[in-house]
Amino acid sequence: MKLQLDCLPCFLRQVLEASRMVTKKTEIQEKIIEEAIKILRDFKNYRTPPELAREIHGLVKIYTRDPDPYKEIKKQSIEIAKKFYKPLKEFLNQQGDKLYWGLKIAAIGNVLDYGVYSKINLEKNLEKELKKEFALCDLENFKEKLKNAKIILILGDNAGETVFDKILIEEFKKYKIFYAVRGIPIINDATLEEAYESGLHECAEIISTGCTLPGIDFKECSKEFSEIFNQADIIISKGQGNYESLSDIKKDNLFFLLKVKCPVIASHIGIDVNNYVFKKQNIT
């Protein structure tokens, strides 16, 4: 998905919030914003939103000398998510179509996105989120693909939702599951550290994409990830950053699973903001 003008003020807001989160020094915050504005002036040099996000959020790392500004937030979001693991497992076991609800639970984890929402109260909103149906749900296409599948690759997104993804993955007992995370810390996305902290290694093989942006860039991807991406029978792409990176890739085994939190992505998919989507990639 190409970078849009509406992305620019969003990135400026994100980097201001991130700079204030890491440092109280106004002079450093001002320098980060000044440099961010310079980058935004050259927005045409960036193809996708994740490419620009890497540059913008990289400024916070540089000027605060903090290689992982969201480290504590990621830790907190995993701790919050773990509180819901047992009740959500119990909820899932009471459902008739466990696959549908496993996907829905994994999608709800996408709410734990501090790059988009600065304040999140999942405990207050969980029941409401569970009641929301998918605005788009290609479940039958997915079930058809599962019949002959052996390898499933899941592209992870934010750190907290890894716990919710684990609930889904535990329903895929007969398949070989790979779970891919970011190559280095970027915003609040999961890296190897967070994936292991969530316990995902108990039900999936965790790999790194090798990428330094909050999405997928095939020029950066590790050889291991590229091989698995090409070999997988099914790919589940979590979240907005992965959607922005892969929405133009023509693969009929690619499914997008996310909550749409951005008007640009909502317009691109053709639905309203705050809806849930489980969408098979259109290859026509």
N, C-alpha and C positions, 0 to 999 in steps of 0.2 A: 504494500500500500504506500503510495507516494506521500511525502510530507505535505501537509496542508497549512495554509496561513493561520488557521485557528489553533494549530499546535503551538505557535510561538508564544502567545501570552501564557499558556499553560506551563510551558517549560520555565518561563521567567518566575512564575509563582512557585513552582517546585523548587527551584534552586534557591530562592529567597528563604523558603521554609527550611530547607536543608541546611543552609548556612547559619540560620538562627538556632537550629537544633544543635549544631556542633560547637559554635563559638558565640560568646557574648560580646566580643569585640566588634564594635560598629564599623571600625575602619577596615576590618577584614571582610565583613559582610558587604560593605560598599565596593571593595575591590572585586569581589566575586561577581556582583551585579554588573559592574562596569565591564568586566571581561565577558560576561554572558551576553550583554547587549552587543558587543563587538561580534561575537559568534553569530548571534541572531541576524545581524546585518547581512551575513554571508549565507543565509539559510539555503540559498539555491545550490550550494555546494554539497548539500546532504540529500540523499535519495529518499530515505525512510525516517520516520520519527525515532526509532531506536538509535540510528546513527547520530542524530543530533543530540539525543539524550545522553549518549556516552560523553560527548564533548562538554555539554553543559554541566553534568554532574561531576565530571572530572575536575572541574574548577574547584569544587568544594574539597576534594581530596588534596589538590595541589596547595591551596591557600591555607587550609587548616592542618595540613600534614597528617591527615587521618585517612589511612587507606580503606577504611570501612566505616563511613559515617553513620550508617544505619545498623551497625552491629547490635547495639542494645535493643533497638526496636525490633529487629529480627528475632532476637532471643525472647523478648517479651511476647511477640506474636505467636511463637511456637508454644510457649508456656500457656498462653490463652487457649490456643487451639487444642492442646492436649486435654484440657478440662472437658472438652466436648467429645472427645474420642469415644469414651464408653457409652454415654447416652445416645450418640449418633449411631453407634454399632447396634445398640438395642433397638433403636428406631428402624434401622435398615432391616433387621431380622424379622420385623413385624410386617414388612411390606410384601405385596404379591409379586411385583416386578422389581426384584432387587437390583437388576442392572440399571434400570431407569433411575432408581433412587440413589444408587451408588454414584452415577454420573451427576445427579443433582447435588449431592453432598459435596462432591469434588468441585463443582462449579461454585457453590456457596463459599468455599474456602477462598475463592478469588476475590471476595470482599475484603480480605485482609491485605489491602494494598495501600501502603502509606505513601506511595508515590502519587496516588490520586486523591486519597482521603487522608487528611491530617489527623482527624479524630474518628475513631471507630469504636462502636459499642456492639460487638457481635452478640453478646449474651442477650441484650435487649431486643435485637432484631432477628435472632435466629429463627424463632417460630414463624415470624412473618415471611422470612426468606424461604423457608421450607414450603410454605403454602403457594408460593409463586410457581406457576408452571413454566416450562421452556416456551419462549416465543417461537423458537425454531427448534425442532428436534428430529434429527434424521436417525432415529433409533432403529428402525427396521433395516435401513441400509447397513448400519453398524452390526446388527445381529447377523445379517447375511455374510458380512466380511468375517465375522468371528468363526463361522462354520469351518472354514479352511485355514484359519490363521494358526501360526505357531509362535511368532515373535511380535510383541507389541512394544512400541517405543512411545514413552510419554515425555513430552517436553515440559519441564516444570517452569513455574513462574515465581510467585513471591514465596518467602520463607514460611509464613504461617500456614499457607494452604497445603504444604507438603503433608501435614498431618491428615487433612481431609482426603488428599489423594491416596494416602495409605489405606483408608477405608475402602475406596474403590478398587485399588490394586489387589486387596485381599480377596476380592471376588473373582479374580483372574487366575485361579490356582492351576489351571491346566496349560497356561501359556508361559513362555519365557518373556519376562518383563524387564525392559531397560528404562531407567529413569534418568533423563539428562538435565543437568543444571548448568548455571553460568560458570565460565572459566575463572572469573575473578569477581570480587564484590562489586556490584553495581546497583544503586538504589537499594530496595529491600528484597531483591530477588535472591533465590536460594542458590548457594554454592554447595560444594561437597560437604562442608562443615555442617550446614543447616540440614541437609538431607540425612546425614547420619544422626544428627541430634534428634530428628523426628522419628527415627527408627525405620526409615524406608529400606535400609539394607536388609531388614528382616523379611521383606517380601519382593524386593526388586534388586537388580544390579544397577548401582549408581554409577553414572559416567558424566564426564564434563563435555560440554559442547566445544570448549576451547575458546569460546567467544568472549569478548570484553564489553559487549553492548547488551542492553536488556532485550534481547531478541536473538535471531539467528542471522549470521553473516557467513555464507559458505566459503568465502575467501579466507576466513579465520578458523573455520571448524577443524578440529583435530581429525586425524585419519581414522581413529577408532569411531568417532561419532559419525563421520561421513559414511563409513561402511555400514554401520547399523542403520542409519537413516535410509540407505538404499536397499538394505536387506529386509527391513521390517515389513511384516504383512499389514500391520495397522499402525498409524501414527496418530496420537492424540496430542494436539497442540493446546496447551493451557494459556489463558490470559491474553491481554491486549497486545503486549510487546511481541509475542510470538505471532499473533495474527497479523500485525503490521508488517512483520518480516516475511511471512509466508503466504499471504493472501493471493499473491500473483503466481505462486508455484502450482503447476498443473500435475497433481498426483491424486489418483482416484482412491487412494487408501488413507488420505489425510482428513482428519476430523478436527474441527475447532471447538473447544469447550471453554466458555468464558461468561462472565457477567459484563455486559456492555455498560461502561461507565463514562463514555466519551461521545459527544455529539458527532465527531468526525467518523468514528468507527460505526456508530449507529446509522449514520447516513450511508456509509459504504456497504453495510450489510442490508439495510433497508428496514430497520426496526427502530423502536424508541429506546432512549437511554433507560438504564436500570432493568433491562430485560436479560433473561438467561438464554444462551444459545448453545446448542450442540449441532453443529453444521458440517455436513460433508462438503469437501471442496468441490466446486464446480469446475470441471475440466473442459467444458465447451466454450 
